[in-house]
Amino acid sequence: APATPATPPAASAQVDKRTDSATTSLAQSYRERLYQNPQSLAEVVNVSAVREGAALLGYRVNPGKDQEQFTKLGFQAGDLVTSVNGISLDNLANTMVLYNAMRDAGEVVFELQREDQTLTLSVNLDSGATE
């Protein structure tokens, strides 16, 4: 008899924070911190690479000192971010590509795994679009 999968694939969900002006403001401040003092983001979020064997899967994110801000952005502790704005995080070479792309991005779209679910999280970075 053919084998049946133990768990059916989970449906993809979306979290859209683009119209939340408080989230937009918070995301803008994080972007400014990223380019002024990248190390300062360690206070807000803890990031660790996740590998399966030699393959990089993405980055696990957990809250830093301020869990409320982390949650306000739409993240939950343990989320695995696999791409940002279509740039896959399974290749270390994409880190600089992403760093440069985020400087002028109007929004950020995270693809992530949360437990057994694929999730898309969208956050606005352009204050003009929230009015």
C-alpha positions in Angstrom: 0.0 0.0 0.0 1.3 3.5 -0.7 2.5 5.5 2.3 0.3 8.3 3.4 1.9 11.5 4.8 1.9 11.7 8.6 0.8 15.4 8.5 -0.9 17.2 5.7 0.9 20.3 4.5 -0.3 23.4 6.4 -1.9 26.2 4.6 -0.1 29.5 4.2 -1.4 32.4 6.3 -0.8 36.1 6.0 -0.3 38.8 8.7 -0.6 42.3 7.2 0.7 45.1 9.4 1.1 47.6 6.5 -1.8 49.8 7.6 -0.8 50.0 11.3 0.9 53.3 11.7 2.4 52.4 15.1 4.0 49.3 13.5 5.3 51.3 10.5 6.9 53.8 12.9 8.5 51.0 14.9 9.8 49.3 11.7 11.2 52.6 10.4 13.1 53.1 13.7 14.5 49.6 13.4 15.7 50.3 9.9 17.4 53.5 11.0 19.1 51.5 13.8 20.2 48.9 11.3 22.1 51.4 9.2 23.4 53.5 12.1 24.4 50.8 14.5 23.6 47.3 13.4 24.7 45.8 16.8 21.9 47.8 18.6 19.3 45.5 17.1 20.5 42.8 19.3 18.6 44.5 22.1 15.3 44.1 20.2 15.7 40.7 18.5 17.9 37.6 18.9 18.8 36.0 15.6 20.4 32.6 15.1 21.1 30.6 12.0 19.2 27.4 11.5 20.8 24.6 9.6 19.8 21.1 8.5 23.1 19.3 8.0 25.3 21.7 5.9 22.3 23.5 4.4 21.2 26.9 5.8 17.4 27.0 6.2 17.0 30.5 7.5 17.2 32.4 10.8 15.3 31.8 14.0 14.1 35.0 15.7 13.3 35.5 19.4 12.5 38.7 21.3 15.3 40.7 22.9 14.7 42.9 25.9 11.4 44.3 24.6 9.1 41.5 23.8 6.2 43.9 23.3 7.9 45.6 20.3 8.8 42.2 18.8 5.2 41.1 19.0 3.9 44.4 17.7 5.8 43.8 14.5 3.9 40.5 14.1 6.6 38.0 15.2 6.3 35.2 17.7 9.2 33.7 19.6 10.8 30.9 17.5 9.7 32.0 14.1 12.0 30.8 11.3 12.5 33.6 8.7 13.3 32.0 5.3 13.2 35.0 3.0 12.8 38.8 3.1 11.3 40.7 0.1 11.8 37.6 -2.0 15.5 37.3 -1.1 16.1 33.8 0.2 18.0 33.5 3.4 19.4 30.0 2.6 22.5 31.6 1.2 24.9 33.7 3.2 25.8 35.7 0.1 22.3 37.1 0.1 23.0 38.9 3.4 24.6 41.9 1.7 22.0 41.9 -1.1 19.3 42.1 1.5 21.2 44.8 3.5 21.4 47.0 0.4 17.9 46.3 -0.7 16.3 47.3 2.7 17.9 50.8 2.6 15.2 52.1 0.2 12.5 49.5 0.6 8.9 50.8 1.0 7.8 47.7 2.8 9.2 44.4 4.0 7.7 41.0 3.4 8.9 38.2 5.6 8.3 34.5 4.6 8.6 32.4 7.7 7.8 29.1 9.3 5.7 29.2 12.5 5.4 25.8 14.0 4.1 23.7 11.0 2.7 26.7 9.1 4.1 28.9 6.4 3.4 32.5 7.1 3.8 35.8 5.2 4.3 38.9 7.4 4.1 42.3 5.7 5.2 45.5 7.3 5.2 49.0 5.8 8.4 51.1 5.9 7.1 54.2 4.1 5.2 56.6 6.4 3.5 58.3 3.4 1.5 55.2 2.6 -0.1 54.9 6.0 -2.2 58.1 5.8 
